């Protein structure tokens, strides 16, 4: 049936009930047995009847059939509500189907989720579409205040709201509003960036449909800003450093890249701001994700890169208050995240450490570099000290590859390039604070170089990995290493260092250009630059086996495969 | 009776006691057996209070001695404290000597009590040495003595007596070092990843305070030696504590105030390096900034300390010493880097530490019952050893 493509799960009972299609009227079917309160249903029946009439009058009349099915708030919501009761009551056995159970009070309280009139084309080969005037409520739990904000705004804009105040059941809202614990992220997701759903897990949102764009826009997108703005710094350094004057680089690349980076930052920030306004719950879930939380540092680091890369034709000396403004959010985020490492419950470092944590450390060093550039003394040293102390902790932990560490990927992945970021920026920051590239700056530089070489000789292991937007964030360590090499060349000028600078700069520029091509291809040709962001749609609790089965059923192409696989399993 | 004892064990000393041992020994005796045991404890209750005392009480002496050191440093003419120095100089030196004497008397009293406990309940002391929290507090008396030595108004720093006393106080620290640090990396059962907890930083602080006092007295080599011991183990400990291995969360909720020791260790290192290198250079500044950051981090997490703040206990004294050391480091910082912000920082931190110490003294005076030892938390280990051996 076509309805299966819409919903994640439809109780089997529903499928068997027939739907009476009366022309120009909808039909409400209650043959599913989930009827705690006939009287309540009668009232809601009338409501849905009335509203669907209104809806129907408003929309165009090109459809042949209209099917309206009333379901509980959501399949998952009902299920979760029930599992909650299972936990609380301590009496029930492990129930899977709720059809035959006596309705619990929570079920009775749950309002029926009145679906929209589903438009079915006569041709049958087109997928079901929704009309524009009727909103999709499946994504409501991820929206700010469960969609009430959006309704307010559409009210203000004068669009009539066809539905009464429909809300998902309280249990489902709780399910979404409380972000999952960190253990759930590790259990449900896999992969070096913890972005792939495990086979046994179920997503709260439908997986086979494209979600709203804002919901698909991850915080990783700030990685593009990091990549492009660090390139701007590279070209500025190539232009201004006297040791590289033999290349005769003009200031144009720096200028172009700087403006491009500025445009990108503004665009990405604007879109993400919209996401915060409209989909705050999704943003909260991203914040609780052990890998994505580090990307919340990225906007501020990107802004600092912009300040470092500002072309001489635009500004030479920046005011110190910019530094204070940019470092304040980093300081607050740091207090939260490092405090969690030290004393915060489940998010112990031995468990959550992953290479993306370097992003939270690099912010300190970039701030120190920028502050020293501006002429400040104590502030940069403060952040350098904090960054150094925590970098040592993180470095040791990651090198140990503890068995309790769930997040470290077994195979090589571009995320490992983040190892190079911290020492290369730290050496530049120290050199700027001290005034010259002394031994204390050269030590981290050589460490960065060593880590770069260890990854570069293993470049063949990087093939065959699925492209993702986060790869942009991994280009800035390469660029950072190139810039550090140029600074080193300024201190120690000879053929070797010069050729090393040229070589590394060429590699980083080439990588960024390749990535740009990839991004454009994925954005416009393949149109999958922003896939469904599964990692924020995990359930709070592990789904029951029956749910996994139904998920299996809905995701498989036809039931024959499913049956054959079941029979295969039963044979085994 | 056993139930009461168990409850007091949990709330007052806050060391997780395997109560299984107590119950097994009680069930071995008959009713008459247990009643005679109860009467025995009732009759020797006064002596028992003295002997139930444990090393955690040295937090009080740490706090008071560091306060004395702070006041002395603030009153020094080299301190460019502006507003603070004028306030401090109006306080008569008599008040400072009084504070120093109170600190000395408290320390001597605590040492005496602990000696009594050593003689009468040696098994408990041995058990304490084996406990992962208790063993670190054995450094505390020596740290207090060293700080008092530095804060003394009577002797000049390079006096002969001073040096002899320094040797007398540092040798136990080194001996304990060898024992405890050696255990960390050689012992089969008690390696660092399992026993590490915030109080382990007291061992590091011991070395650093010894280095600080030695450098003040002019003995640079010994100072550098102890400093290197302290800083190396601090590095290892810092990483281990941040990693927070599973199973290393054996610190009871009532002992959460000891998290403030995270602040104390880098501040002490900063002070020590300052006296070794005779100027508050970049390394000292970085250590001071690290401890400032950790202070901000802990202060912005009040939920961490909520459970331990429900009831007054000797663990509350753990707040005072780190704040005082931080204020000392801020004083040195303000001396070197002249400006408005360092001075304000010094002012705020010094006032905070004085207020906290005074508040703790008032609380102790008012709630003496809560702070007195109600039971020997290590007696279970005694009985356990008695039954097994």
Interface residues (C-beta under 8 A of the other chain):
Chain A: X335 X338 X339 X341 X342 X343 X344 X348 X349 X350 X351 X353 X378 X381 X382 X384 X385 X386 X388 X389 X390 X392 X393 X396 X397 X402 X404 X434
Chain B: X235 X238 X239 X241 X242 X243 X244 X245 X246 X259 X262 X282 X285 X286 X287 X289 X290 X292 X293 X296 X297 X298 X300 X301 X304 X337 X341
